[in-house]
Amino acid sequence: MDLIKQKKTNKKAIFYWLISLTIITFLMILIGGLTRLTDSGLSMVDWRPILGTIPPLTNEDWIAVFNQYKDSPEFKIVNKNMELNDFKYIFWWEWFHRFFARFLGLVFIIPLIIFMFQKKISKKLFFSLLVLFCFGLFQAVVGWWMVKSGLTDNPYVSSYRLTFHLTNAVIILSILLWLTLDAYYIQSTNFMPKNKMQNFILILIFLLFVTIISGAFMAGSHAGQSFNTFPYMNDQLIPEGYFIKEYGYRNFFENVVTINFNHRWLATITFTIIIVFLIYNFLTKRYHRYNFHMLIIFLFAILQFLLGILTLLSNVEVILASLHQVNSMLLLASIIYFYHSIKKQ
């Protein structure tokens, strides 16, 4: 009995650690989105993993950092009239984004070492955490690689690298959430589907994931500011310029008309499938014990669709765009939670 009690205590400690990491990662995505939306991502023109933790402390420090920024393409082309106080605003956003990333790393590493020393980490969990660590380390490198794309000749971050950065973040969040749920229920759940319904839910998760990634291209190319009407674009359902022959397949990643059109209709299709799926399950009562789970998904899906439309109509208002991104993570998490729940029954 003492051994069983000890195992449950260990699992509880692991659960609190993993849920803390999940929440911090969620906040990290929120802060990263706001850093992007406030055009603050290129304010720090170097990457110092250790010393970069310390912000400018004196007026001389601020002037020195501002002078470094003045040599960047963003200042020379976009913000040449920027004053020091304006620079401080965008600097603090980027600094906090990087600081929070370092904080996340410490919250991961320090308890991991302690738990390993106490032999509370199983071999299977250790392997999962090792994969997670690789994703996290890769995320830090990709983050700087993304910033560097806007520090050469072009004063804008590459939408490809931005999307890659967000994709990796969403993968990290999804893995953490799954491990957290396993720790909470004190059982390891196989992610792979076992029947047609589970296959469908997994496809739904993938479709939502793709929709989120297409949203990253919207943000990276500022395509959301190109058309501020819905459902029409310039009074057309399918706008002119959707396909530029010279671009070829690059239309899907670089043509703002194509990016905007694809995201809004991919989101509409995803939303419709989610709603139909939920209504079907409510009517058939197949998963009646998870009605509350499905209600949460329903509310997040409705809110996500409305926030997407409002973000477009507002010409990408920062608050609405941020809520739209955050809610997409909540919607994804709620579906993963539902998938995990039916997997363990």
Secondary structure, 3 states (H helix, E strand, C coil): CHHHHHHHHHHHHHHHHHHHHHHHHHHHHHHHHHHHHCCCCCCCCCCCCCHHHCCCCCHHHHHHHHHHHHCCHHHHHHCCCCCHHHHHHHHHHHHHHHHHHHHHHHHHHHHHHHHHHCCCCCHHHHHHHHHHHHHHHHHHHHHHHHHHCCCCCCCCCCHHHHHHHHHHHHHHHHHHHHHHHHHHHCCCCCCCCCCHHHHHHHHHHHHHHHHHHHHHHHHHHCHHHCCCCCCCECCECCCCCCCCCCCHHHHHHHCHHHHHHHHHHHHHHHHHHHHHHHHHHHHHCCCHHHHHHHHHHHHHHHHHHHHHHHHHHCCCCHHHHHHHHHHHHHHHHHHHHHHHHHHCC
